[in-house]
């Protein structure tokens, strides 16, 4: 049979109100067997595509390959597929983009492919187009000549995402669709695999001068339309009316008591504070009245600021009202706060104060019972009838061994953190609604080796360096022994102290046991010091950790922290956490996922965030699936979404411009997402106890 692979262009209207062009990259109605393979499922070819059959209790997969070695998707935003469910039951599917990344492999010999598994759900008898987001490895930035026109933006218009890791869109070598184990027979028709949405807006291609400015006076993408976009101040009043109807219809979960605990569940010792307890092999939080509590939270709750750096990017914006005194309060630290501006447009004078009770009512309606990190702490001052459990955040990392790890041996650090704990404790220590203290965020814990390098790179007055050198002296005896082990050339310990040792210039890996001992000493001092301060100034209140992220969590620091923390907290941008590897099996301690989210590119945003979804519906599906898995994890006692509002369209200081919010930067609610959140959040305790 002659190989038949052809391209054709389809036109539709995308969420930006533009023609959406797509190219089919393989004709599934006449595909050769060499272009697909299957595992543990039956595939039949027909005129409409590939029919997939999978038995109940089985997991299987289908992989589609390019006719040549690779598909080049650099000029498109999505790799999309069209599926039809031929059964009356929901079908879960998990597309995985297969790729090579030769340019990163050349630079980093131990290059590993990043996780890029999506999760989709086909409703009974549904025909669905699913968009797989291509988060692209920034090392391949030369493939995107438009990037210099959009500085400080991880997501570029129309949705090309350039992040610190990701795929190489020029070297896509296949699409694998996994159908995980389920208790139903499945029959699915794969109809199309195609490139979707051009990487560049047509207006930008045709005339850059007309494209700029591309951000309107509300901070939104100017050249497009989508549901919830604000184009006139009068729409704010309509939004308030719509929301009030929604709040009346969905006042909150019938499971809840005043704290959001399980009102009709068993009662345990009531201490007047939140605490933890293991009950029948599952960890729980116990609320101040003694009832079971599982923390559904939101980061940044009750705030709508959306800081947007504008210097050297003034041409991005339709209107930055620099010379209008009425807008002066929206300028802070070289940024314009579009969210705050929109808040005042919507709610009038004292909008920030008005917004706190509005946010609390929303949270109850949406099924969230905890204000997570970075949230408005003025909830402490609200009337009890509208309050919810809340957290406070303390930042204290200076003086530091690195930019985010404090020198725990320096008295200045201990004095700083003590003062900050004391100030917060004065407000929260007698409040039963206070949930717990976060101290610092995403500390760069590194490894014993990396912290040893960073410590020796510091100056002679660094307290931590002095402590480390005293340990080296104790363990090695002479400076000659140190030189022999590390390849150093120091004539005394004092010379080592006075030298800012260049990173990795010594073979410190040869001092593995000493590095580990010093690392353990630092970690223990950090957690012991902070825990003692909380016990001193806010006895009985929970210490809920430092919000570990990425590779900075390890068995050493988590194991030591478990001795001091009430709850471990991990920022985990994962699809699921039912089998989350932290804390390790040998540590029997509860944890909360203190950050996770899923974003999409269908409402005027250019970056999904670290968690990604096909559209707003899929954001909700993935949230529901995430929480269901978390409830099945016996150590997990909560999950907090990051965050309340989207980040700025133009990109904040680190480039983030994500659809990470429950609301947009104009305070428009993502109702489709919220509907899925209610579905699981309203039945948290029923689901947790059923498991």
C-alpha positions as CSV (number, residue, x, y, z in Angstrom):
1,X,0.0,0.0,0.0
2,X,1.3,3.4,-0.9
3,X,2.1,5.6,2.2
4,X,-0.7,8.1,2.5
5,X,0.1,11.0,4.8
6,X,-1.4,14.3,3.9
7,X,-2.0,17.7,5.4
8,X,-5.1,19.8,5.3
9,X,-6.1,23.1,7.0
10,X,-9.2,23.5,9.2
11,X,-10.5,26.9,10.2
12,X,-12.4,27.6,13.4
13,X,-12.7,30.5,15.9
14,X,-10.3,30.3,18.9
15,X,-10.8,31.8,22.3
16,X,-9.0,35.0,21.2
17,X,-11.7,35.6,18.6
18,X,-9.3,34.8,15.7
19,X,-9.4,32.2,13.0
20,X,-7.9,29.0,14.4
21,X,-5.8,27.2,11.9
22,X,-4.9,23.5,12.3
23,X,-3.0,21.0,10.2
24,X,-3.8,17.3,10.3
25,X,-0.5,15.5,10.4
26,X,-1.5,12.0,9.8
27,X,-4.5,10.5,8.0
28,X,-5.9,8.0,10.5
29,X,-8.5,6.7,7.9
30,X,-5.6,5.4,5.8
31,X,-2.8,5.0,8.2
32,X,0.0,2.4,7.7
33,X,0.6,-0.1,10.5
34,X,4.1,1.1,10.8
35,X,2.9,4.4,12.0
36,X,1.2,3.1,15.1
37,X,1.7,0.5,17.8
38,X,-0.4,-0.7,20.6
39,X,0.0,-2.4,24.0
40,X,-2.6,-4.5,25.6
41,X,-5.5,-3.2,23.6
42,X,-7.2,-4.0,20.3
43,X,-7.0,-1.5,17.4
44,X,-9.2,-1.7,14.2
45,X,-8.8,0.6,11.2
46,X,-11.9,2.1,9.6
47,X,-12.8,5.0,7.4
48,X,-13.2,7.4,10.3
49,X,-10.0,6.6,12.1
50,X,-8.7,4.0,14.6
51,X,-11.2,2.1,16.8
52,X,-9.7,1.3,20.2
53,X,-11.0,-1.5,22.4
54,X,-10.0,-2.1,26.0
55,X,-11.4,-4.6,28.5
56,X,-12.5,-3.8,32.1
57,X,-9.6,-4.0,34.5
58,X,-6.9,-3.5,31.9
59,X,-4.5,-0.8,31.1
60,X,-3.4,-0.2,27.5
61,X,-1.8,2.4,25.2
62,X,-1.7,3.4,21.5
63,X,1.2,5.3,20.1
64,X,1.1,7.3,16.8
65,X,4.4,8.0,15.0
66,X,5.4,10.6,12.3
67,X,5.9,9.3,8.8
68,X,9.4,10.8,9.0
69,X,11.5,10.9,12.1
70,X,9.8,13.9,13.7
71,X,6.8,16.3,13.6
72,X,7.9,19.9,13.8
73,X,5.4,21.9,15.9
74,X,7.4,25.0,16.5
75,X,4.9,27.1,14.5
76,X,1.9,25.7,16.5
77,X,0.7,26.0,20.1
78,X,-0.9,22.6,20.6
79,X,-0.6,19.0,19.5
80,X,-4.3,18.1,19.5
81,X,-6.3,14.9,19.1
82,X,-10.0,14.3,18.4
83,X,-11.6,11.3,20.2
84,X,-15.1,9.9,20.3
85,X,-16.4,7.8,23.1
86,X,-18.5,5.0,21.7
87,X,-19.8,3.8,25.1
88,X,-22.2,5.1,27.8
89,X,-19.4,5.4,30.4
90,X,-16.8,8.0,31.1
91,X,-13.4,7.2,29.7
92,X,-10.1,8.6,31.1
93,X,-7.2,9.0,28.7
94,X,-3.7,10.3,29.2
95,X,-1.8,11.7,26.2
96,X,2.0,11.8,26.5
97,X,4.1,13.8,24.0
98,X,7.2,11.9,23.0
99,X,10.2,14.0,21.9
100,X,13.9,14.3,21.6
101,X,15.8,17.4,22.9
102,X,19.2,17.3,21.3
103,X,20.2,20.8,22.2
104,X,19.7,20.2,25.9
105,X,21.3,16.8,25.6
106,X,24.4,18.4,24.1
107,X,24.7,20.8,27.0
108,X,23.7,18.5,29.8
109,X,24.9,14.9,29.4
110,X,22.4,13.5,32.0
111,X,19.4,15.1,30.4
112,X,16.1,13.6,31.3
113,X,12.8,14.1,29.5
114,X,10.4,16.2,31.6
115,X,7.0,14.9,32.7
116,X,4.4,15.9,30.1
117,X,1.5,13.6,30.7
118,X,-1.9,15.1,30.2
119,X,-5.2,13.8,31.6
120,X,-8.5,14.0,29.8
121,X,-11.9,12.6,30.3
122,X,-14.4,11.6,27.6
123,X,-18.0,11.9,28.7
124,X,-20.4,9.2,27.5
125,X,-20.9,9.3,23.7
126,X,-18.9,12.5,23.6
127,X,-16.8,13.7,20.6
128,X,-14.0,15.8,22.1
129,X,-11.0,17.8,20.8
130,X,-8.2,17.7,23.4
131,X,-5.3,20.2,23.2
132,X,-2.0,18.9,24.6
133,X,-0.1,22.0,25.7
134,X,3.5,22.2,24.5
135,X,5.5,23.7,27.3
136,X,8.8,24.3,25.5
137,X,12.3,24.1,26.8
138,X,13.7,27.6,26.9
139,X,17.1,26.2,25.7
140,X,15.4,26.1,22.3
141,X,14.5,29.8,22.3
142,X,16.2,30.4,19.0
143,X,13.3,28.6,17.3
144,X,11.1,31.6,18.4
145,X,12.3,34.8,16.9
146,X,9.4,36.7,18.4
147,X,10.7,36.1,21.9
148,X,12.8,39.3,22.1
149,X,9.7,41.4,21.4
150,X,8.1,40.1,24.6
151,X,10.6,40.4,27.5
152,X,9.7,39.1,31.0
153,X,7.0,36.8,29.6
154,X,7.1,33.0,29.9
155,X,4.0,32.7,27.7
156,X,4.1,34.6,24.4
157,X,1.0,35.6,22.4
158,X,-0.8,33.1,21.1
159,X,0.4,30.8,23.8
160,X,4.0,29.7,23.0
161,X,5.3,28.8,26.5
162,X,9.1,29.0,27.1
163,X,10.0,27.7,30.5
164,X,13.1,26.3,32.3
165,X,12.2,22.8,31.1
166,X,9.8,21.4,28.6
167,X,9.7,19.7,25.2
168,X,11.6,20.5,22.0
169,X,8.7,21.2,19.6
170,X,11.0,20.7,16.6
171,X,11.6,17.1,17.5
172,X,8.3,15.6,18.4
173,X,8.6,11.8,17.7
174,X,5.2,10.6,18.7
175,X,2.0,10.8,20.7
176,X,1.3,8.0,23.2
177,X,-2.3,7.7,24.5
178,X,-2.6,5.7,27.7
179,X,-5.9,4.3,28.9
180,X,-5.3,3.5,32.6
181,X,-7.0,0.7,34.4
182,X,-10.8,1.1,34.9
183,X,-13.6,-1.1,35.8
184,X,-15.5,-0.7,32.5
185,X,-15.0,-1.9,29.0
186,X,-13.9,1.0,26.7
187,X,-14.4,1.6,23.0
188,X,-13.0,4.8,21.6
189,X,-12.5,6.2,18.1
190,X,-9.3,8.2,17.5
191,X,-10.3,10.4,14.6
192,X,-7.5,13.0,14.2
193,X,-4.1,14.0,15.4
194,X,-3.2,17.5,14.4
195,X,-1.2,20.7,14.9
196,X,-3.4,23.4,16.4
197,X,-3.4,27.2,16.8
198,X,-0.6,29.1,15.1
199,X,2.3,30.1,17.3
200,X,2.0,33.7,16.2
201,X,-1.0,36.0,16.1
202,X,-2.0,36.9,12.5
203,X,-2.0,40.6,13.4
204,X,1.6,40.4,14.7
205,X,2.7,38.6,11.6
206,X,1.0,41.2,9.3
207,X,1.8,44.4,11.1
208,X,3.7,44.7,14.4
209,X,3.0,48.4,14.6
210,X,-0.7,47.6,14.7
211,X,-0.3,44.7,17.1
212,X,1.3,47.0,19.8
213,X,-0.1,47.9,22.2
214,X,-1.6,44.4,22.8
215,X,-2.8,44.9,26.5
216,X,-5.9,47.0,27.1
217,X,-6.7,49.4,30.0
218,X,-7.9,46.5,32.2
219,X,-4.6,44.5,31.7
220,X,-6.2,41.9,29.4
221,X,-5.1,40.8,26.0
222,X,-6.4,43.4,23.6
223,X,-6.7,41.4,20.4
224,X,-9.3,38.8,21.2
225,X,-12.6,37.9,22.8
226,X,-13.6,35.2,25.3
227,X,-16.3,34.7,27.9
228,X,-15.7,37.0,30.9
229,X,-13.6,39.6,29.1
230,X,-14.3,43.1,30.4
231,X,-14.4,45.8,27.7
232,X,-16.5,48.4,29.7
233,X,-16.9,49.3,33.3
234,X,-20.7,48.6,33.1
235,X,-19.9,44.9,32.9
236,X,-18.7,44.8,36.5
237,X,-22.2,45.5,37.8
238,X,-23.6,42.6,35.6
239,X,-20.9,40.3,37.0
240,X,-21.9,41.2,40.6
241,X,-25.5,40.4,39.8
242,X,-24.6,37.1,38.3
243,X,-22.4,36.1,41.2
244,X,-25.1,37.0,43.8
245,X,-27.5,34.5,42.1
246,X,-24.8,31.9,42.1
247,X,-24.0,32.4,45.8
248,X,-27.7,32.2,46.7
249,X,-27.9,28.9,44.8
250,X,-24.7,27.4,46.3
251,X,-24.3,28.7,49.9
252,X,-21.8,26.0,50.9
253,X,-21.3,22.4,51.9
254,X,-23.9,20.8,54.2
255,X,-21.1,18.7,55.7
256,X,-19.4,21.7,57.4
257,X,-19.4,23.1,60.9
258,X,-18.3,26.7,61.6
259,X,-14.6,25.9,60.8
260,X,-15.3,23.8,57.7
261,X,-14.8,20.6,59.7
262,X,-17.1,17.5,59.5
263,X,-20.2,18.7,61.4
264,X,-21.9,15.2,61.6
265,X,-18.7,13.2,62.1
266,X,-17.2,11.8,65.2
267,X,-15.9,14.1,67.9
268,X,-12.5,14.0,69.5
269,X,-10.7,16.1,72.1
270,X,-11.4,19.8,71.6
271,X,-8.3,21.9,72.4
272,X,-9.5,25.3,71.0
273,X,-6.7,25.0,68.4
274,X,-6.2,23.1,65.2
275,X,-4.1,20.0,65.7
276,X,-3.4,16.6,64.0
277,X,-4.3,13.0,64.9
278,X,-4.0,9.6,63.3
279,X,-7.3,7.8,63.3
280,X,-7.7,4.2,61.9
281,X,-4.5,4.4,59.8
282,X,-5.3,7.9,58.3
283,X,-4.0,11.2,59.4
284,X,-6.5,14.0,60.0
285,X,-6.5,17.5,61.2
286,X,-8.8,18.0,64.3
287,X,-10.5,21.4,64.4
288,X,-10.8,23.5,67.6
289,X,-14.2,22.0,68.4
290,X,-12.8,18.5,68.1
291,X,-14.2,17.5,64.7
292,X,-12.4,16.0,61.7
293,X,-11.0,18.6,59.3
294,X,-9.4,18.2,55.8
295,X,-8.0,21.5,54.5
296,X,-9.2,22.6,51.1
297,X,-7.3,25.9,50.6
298,X,-6.4,28.7,48.2
299,X,-3.2,30.7,48.1
300,X,-3.5,34.5,47.9
301,X,-7.2,34.4,48.9
302,X,-8.9,37.7,49.4
303,X,-6.3,39.7,47.3
304,X,-6.5,41.0,43.8
305,X,-3.4,43.0,43.0
306,X,-1.8,41.6,39.8
307,X,1.4,43.6,39.8
308,X,2.7,44.3,36.3
309,X,6.2,45.7,35.7
310,X,6.0,48.3,32.9
311,X,9.3,50.0,32.6
312,X,11.0,49.5,29.2
313,X,7.7,47.8,28.1
314,X,5.4,50.9,28.0
315,X,4.6,50.1,24.4
316,X,2.8,46.9,25.6
317,X,0.0,48.9,27.2
318,X,-3.0,50.7,25.8
319,X,-3.1,52.9,29.0
320,X,-1.0,53.3,32.1
321,X,-2.5,56.3,33.8
322,X,0.8,57.7,35.2
323,X,-0.3,61.3,35.5
324,X,-3.8,60.8,37.0
325,X,-3.7,61.3,40.8
326,X,-6.8,59.1,41.2
327,X,-4.7,56.1,40.0
328,X,-1.6,56.8,42.1
329,X,-2.4,54.1,44.6
330,X,-2.1,51.4,41.9
331,X,1.6,52.2,41.3
332,X,3.9,50.2,43.6
333,X,7.6,49.3,43.3
334,X,7.9,50.1,39.5
335,X,4.7,48.1,38.8
336,X,1.2,49.0,37.9
337,X,-1.4,46.9,39.8
338,X,-4.1,46.2,37.2
339,X,-6.0,43.9,39.6
340,X,-6.2,46.5,42.3
341,X,-7.4,49.0,39.7
342,X,-10.1,46.7,38.5
343,X,-11.1,46.0,42.1
344,X,-11.8,49.7,42.7
345,X,-13.6,49.9,39.4
346,X,-15.9,47.1,40.4
347,X,-16.5,47.8,44.1
348,X,-15.7,51.5,44.5
349,X,-14.0,53.2,47.5
350,X,-12.5,50.9,50.1
351,X,-12.6,48.1,47.6
352,X,-9.8,46.1,49.4
353,X,-11.7,46.1,52.7
354,X,-15.0,45.2,51.0
355,X,-13.2,42.4,49.1
356,X,-12.3,40.3,52.2
357,X,-15.9,39.3,53.2
358,X,-16.7,38.9,49.5
359,X,-13.8,36.4,49.1
360,X,-14.8,34.5,52.3
361,X,-18.4,34.1,51.0
362,X,-17.0,32.9,47.7
363,X,-14.7,30.4,49.4
364,X,-17.6,28.9,51.4
365,X,-19.7,28.7,48.2
366,X,-16.8,27.0,46.3
367,X,-16.0,24.5,49.1
368,X,-12.7,26.0,50.4
369,X,-12.2,26.1,54.1
370,X,-8.7,27.5,54.4
371,X,-6.9,30.6,53.4
372,X,-3.5,29.3,52.3
373,X,-0.1,31.0,51.9
374,X,0.1,34.6,50.8
375,X,-3.6,35.2,51.6
376,X,-5.1,38.3,53.1
377,X,-4.4,38.1,56.8
378,X,-7.0,40.7,57.7
379,X,-9.4,37.8,58.0
380,X,-8.2,37.7,61.6
381,X,-10.2,41.0,62.2
382,X,-13.4,39.9,60.5
383,X,-16.6,39.0,62.4
384,X,-16.7,35.4,63.4
385,X,-19.9,34.6,61.4
386,X,-18.0,35.1,58.1
387,X,-14.5,33.9,59.2
388,X,-12.6,30.8,57.9
389,X,-9.4,29.2,59.1
390,X,-6.4,31.2,57.9
391,X,-2.6,31.0,57.8
392,X,0.1,33.6,58.2
393,X,3.4,33.7,56.3
394,X,6.7,34.9,57.7
395,X,9.7,35.6,55.5
396,X,13.1,35.4,57.2
397,X,16.1,34.3,55.2
398,X,18.7,37.0,55.8
399,X,21.5,36.9,56.3
400,X,21.8,33.9,54.0
401,X,24.1,31.1,52.9
402,X,22.4,31.4,49.6
403,X,19.6,33.6,48.3
404,X,16.9,31.5,50.1
405,X,18.6,29.6,52.8
406,X,19.4,31.6,56.0
407,X,22.6,31.4,58.0
408,X,21.0,29.7,60.9
409,X,24.1,30.3,63.1
410,X,23.9,34.1,62.7
411,X,22.3,35.8,65.7
412,X,20.9,38.4,63.3
413,X,18.7,35.7,61.6
414,X,17.4,34.4,64.9
415,X,16.6,37.9,66.1
416,X,14.8,38.7,62.8
417,X,12.6,35.6,62.8
418,X,11.9,36.0,66.5
419,X,10.6,39.5,66.0
420,X,8.4,38.5,63.1
421,X,6.9,35.5,64.9
422,X,6.2,37.7,68.0
423,X,4.4,40.3,65.9
424,X,2.2,37.8,64.1
425,X,1.6,35.8,67.3
426,X,0.2,38.9,69.0
427,X,-2.7,38.9,66.5
428,X,-3.4,35.2,66.1
429,X,-2.4,33.4,69.4
430,X,-5.9,33.6,70.9
431,X,-7.9,33.1,67.7
432,X,-9.3,29.6,67.2
433,X,-9.7,30.3,63.5
434,X,-5.9,30.6,63.1
435,X,-4.7,27.5,61.3
436,X,-0.9,27.7,61.3
437,X,2.4,29.4,60.6
438,X,4.3,29.2,57.3
439,X,7.9,30.3,57.8
440,X,9.7,30.9,54.5
441,X,8.8,29.6,51.1
442,X,10.7,27.2,48.7
443,X,14.0,27.5,50.6
444,X,17.0,26.4,48.5
445,X,18.0,23.6,50.7
446,X,20.1,22.0,48.0
447,X,22.2,19.1,49.1
448,X,25.0,18.6,51.7
449,X,27.5,19.0,48.9
450,X,26.0,22.2,47.4
451,X,25.5,23.8,50.8
452,X,29.1,23.0,51.7
453,X,30.3,24.8,48.5
454,X,28.1,27.8,49.2
455,X,29.2,28.0,52.8
456,X,32.9,28.1,51.9
457,X,32.2,30.7,49.3
458,X,31.1,33.2,51.9
459,X,33.3,35.8,53.7
460,X,35.2,35.4,56.9
461,X,32.5,37.0,59.0
462,X,29.9,34.4,58.1
463,X,28.8,32.6,61.2
464,X,27.9,29.4,59.3
465,X,31.3,29.3,57.7
466,X,33.0,29.5,61.1
467,X,30.9,26.6,62.4
468,X,31.6,24.5,59.3
469,X,35.4,25.1,59.6
470,X,35.3,24.1,63.2
471,X,33.6,20.8,62.2
472,X,36.2,20.3,59.5
473,X,39.0,20.9,62.0
474,X,37.5,18.5,64.5
475,X,36.9,15.7,61.9
476,X,40.2,16.1,59.8
477,X,42.6,17.5,62.4
478,X,45.1,19.4,60.2
479,X,44.6,21.7,57.2
480,X,47.0,19.3,55.4
481,X,44.4,16.5,55.6
482,X,41.8,18.9,54.3
483,X,44.0,19.8,51.3
484,X,44.8,16.2,50.6
485,X,41.1,15.3,50.5
486,X,39.9,18.3,48.6
487,X,42.8,19.3,46.4
488,X,43.1,22.6,48.3
489,X,46.2,24.6,48.9
490,X,45.6,26.4,52.2
491,X,48.4,27.0,54.7
492,X,46.0,27.2,57.7
493,X,42.4,27.0,58.8
494,X,42.4,30.7,59.2
495,X,43.4,31.1,55.5
496,X,40.4,28.9,54.5
497,X,38.2,31.1,56.6
498,X,39.5,34.3,55.0
499,X,39.2,32.9,51.4
500,X,35.9,33.1,49.5
501,X,36.4,29.7,47.9
502,X,35.2,29.6,44.3
503,X,32.2,27.3,43.8
504,X,33.2,23.7,43.0
505,X,36.9,24.5,43.0
506,X,37.5,22.0,45.8
507,X,36.7,18.2,45.7
508,X,34.3,18.5,48.6
509,X,32.5,15.4,47.5
510,X,35.4,13.5,49.1
511,X,34.1,14.9,52.5
512,X,30.7,13.3,52.1
513,X,30.1,12.3,55.7
514,X,31.3,15.7,57.1
515,X,29.2,17.6,54.6
516,X,26.2,15.5,55.7
517,X,26.9,16.1,59.4
518,X,27.1,19.9,58.9
519,X,23.9,19.8,56.7
520,X,22.0,17.9,59.4
521,X,23.2,20.4,62.0
522,X,22.0,23.4,59.9
523,X,18.6,21.8,59.2
524,X,18.0,20.9,62.8
525,X,19.0,24.3,64.0
526,X,16.6,25.9,61.5
527,X,13.5,23.9,62.5
528,X,14.3,23.8,66.3
529,X,14.8,27.5,66.4
530,X,11.6,28.4,64.6
531,X,9.5,25.7,66.4
532,X,10.7,27.0,69.8
533,X,9.7,30.6,68.9
534,X,6.2,29.5,67.9
535,X,5.9,27.6,71.2
536,X,7.1,30.6,73.1
537,X,4.9,33.2,71.4
538,X,1.9,31.2,70.2
539,X,1.7,28.0,72.3
540,X,-0.6,25.3,70.9
541,X,-0.7,26.8,67.4
542,X,0.5,24.7,64.4
543,X,3.8,25.0,62.6
544,X,3.1,24.0,59.0
545,X,6.5,24.3,57.5
546,X,8.5,25.9,54.7
547,X,6.7,24.8,51.5
548,X,9.3,22.6,49.9
549,X,9.5,22.5,46.2
550,X,11.2,20.6,43.4
551,X,14.5,18.9,44.2
552,X,15.1,20.8,47.4
553,X,13.2,18.3,49.5
554,X,15.2,15.2,50.4
555,X,15.2,12.5,53.1
556,X,17.6,14.4,55.3
557,X,15.7,17.7,55.6
558,X,12.3,16.2,55.5
559,X,13.2,13.6,58.2
560,X,14.6,16.2,60.5
561,X,11.7,18.6,59.9
562,X,9.2,15.9,60.8
563,X,10.5,16.1,64.4
564,X,9.5,19.7,64.7
565,X,6.6,20.4,62.3
566,X,3.0,19.6,62.9
567,X,2.3,19.3,59.2
568,X,4.8,19.0,56.3
569,X,4.0,21.2,53.3
570,X,5.0,20.6,49.7
571,X,4.5,22.7,46.6
572,X,3.8,20.0,44.1
573,X,2.9,20.7,40.5
574,X,1.9,17.2,39.8
575,X,-1.1,15.6,38.1
576,X,-1.8,13.4,41.1
577,X,-0.5,12.8,44.6
578,X,-2.2,9.6,45.6
579,X,1.2,7.9,45.5
580,X,3.3,11.0,46.4
581,X,6.8,9.9,47.5
582,X,7.0,12.4,50.4
583,X,7.2,12.1,53.2
584,X,9.2,8.8,52.8
585,X,7.5,5.6,54.0
586,X,9.5,5.5,57.2
587,X,8.2,9.0,58.3
588,X,4.7,8.7,59.7
589,X,3.7,12.4,59.5
590,X,0.8,14.3,57.8
591,X,1.3,16.6,54.9
592,X,-0.5,19.2,52.9
593,X,0.1,20.1,49.2
594,X,0.6,23.8,49.8
595,X,0.7,24.7,46.0
596,X,-0.7,23.0,42.9
597,X,-2.8,24.1,39.9
598,X,-3.8,23.6,36.3
599,X,-4.1,26.4,33.8
600,X,-5.4,26.6,30.2
601,X,-5.0,28.9,27.1
602,X,-8.6,29.4,26.2
603,X,-9.4,32.7,28.1
604,X,-6.9,35.2,26.8
605,X,-3.8,34.0,28.7
606,X,-0.5,32.9,27.2
607,X,0.9,30.6,30.0
608,X,-0.8,27.7,31.7
609,X,1.5,27.7,34.7
610,X,3.4,24.6,35.8
611,X,0.2,22.5,35.8
612,X,-1.6,22.5,32.5
613,X,-5.0,21.6,31.0
614,X,-6.7,21.6,27.6
615,X,-9.4,24.1,28.6
616,X,-11.4,25.5,31.6
617,X,-13.4,22.3,31.8
618,X,-10.3,20.2,31.9
619,X,-8.9,22.4,34.7
620,X,-11.9,21.4,36.7
621,X,-11.6,17.7,35.8
622,X,-8.0,17.7,36.8
623,X,-8.7,19.5,40.1
624,X,-11.4,17.0,41.0
625,X,-9.1,14.1,40.0
626,X,-6.2,15.6,42.1
627,X,-8.3,16.0,45.2
628,X,-9.8,12.5,44.9
629,X,-6.3,11.1,44.8
630,X,-5.2,13.2,47.7
631,X,-8.1,12.0,49.8
632,X,-7.0,8.4,49.1
633,X,-3.5,9.2,50.5
634,X,-3.6,8.4,54.2
635,X,-1.0,11.0,55.1
636,X,-2.4,13.8,53.0
637,X,-4.6,16.2,55.1
638,X,-5.1,19.0,52.6
639,X,-4.4,20.6,49.3
640,X,-4.1,24.4,48.5
641,X,-4.6,25.7,45.0
642,X,-2.2,28.3,43.7
643,X,-3.8,30.8,43.5
644,X,-6.8,33.1,43.9
645,X,-6.2,35.3,40.8
646,X,-4.4,35.0,37.5
647,X,-1.0,36.4,37.2
648,X,-0.5,39.5,34.9
649,X,-0.9,39.1,31.2
650,X,2.4,40.9,30.5
651,X,4.4,38.8,32.9
652,X,5.6,39.7,36.4
653,X,9.2,39.9,37.5
654,X,9.9,36.2,36.9
655,X,8.0,36.1,33.7
656,X,4.9,34.3,35.0
657,X,1.7,35.3,33.2
658,X,-0.4,32.3,33.9
659,X,-4.0,31.3,34.0
660,X,-3.5,30.0,37.5
661,X,-6.5,31.7,39.1
662,X,-10.0,31.0,40.3
663,X,-10.7,34.5,39.1
664,X,-9.3,36.6,36.3
665,X,-7.4,39.9,36.8
666,X,-10.7,41.6,36.3
667,X,-12.2,39.5,39.1
668,X,-14.3,37.4,36.7
669,X,-15.0,34.0,38.1
670,X,-14.2,30.8,36.1
671,X,-17.5,29.2,36.7
672,X,-16.9,26.0,34.8
673,X,-13.8,25.4,36.9
674,X,-15.7,26.2,40.1
675,X,-18.5,23.8,39.3
676,X,-16.0,20.9,39.4
677,X,-14.5,22.2,42.6
678,X,-17.8,22.3,44.3
679,X,-18.6,18.8,43.1
680,X,-15.7,17.3,45.1
681,X,-15.2,19.9,47.8
682,X,-18.8,19.7,49.1
683,X,-18.3,16.0,49.8
684,X,-14.7,16.0,51.1
685,X,-15.5,14.1,54.3
686,X,-17.9,11.6,52.6
687,X,-15.1,10.8,50.1
688,X,-12.3,10.6,52.7
689,X,-14.2,8.3,55.0
690,X,-15.4,6.1,52.1
691,X,-11.8,5.5,51.1
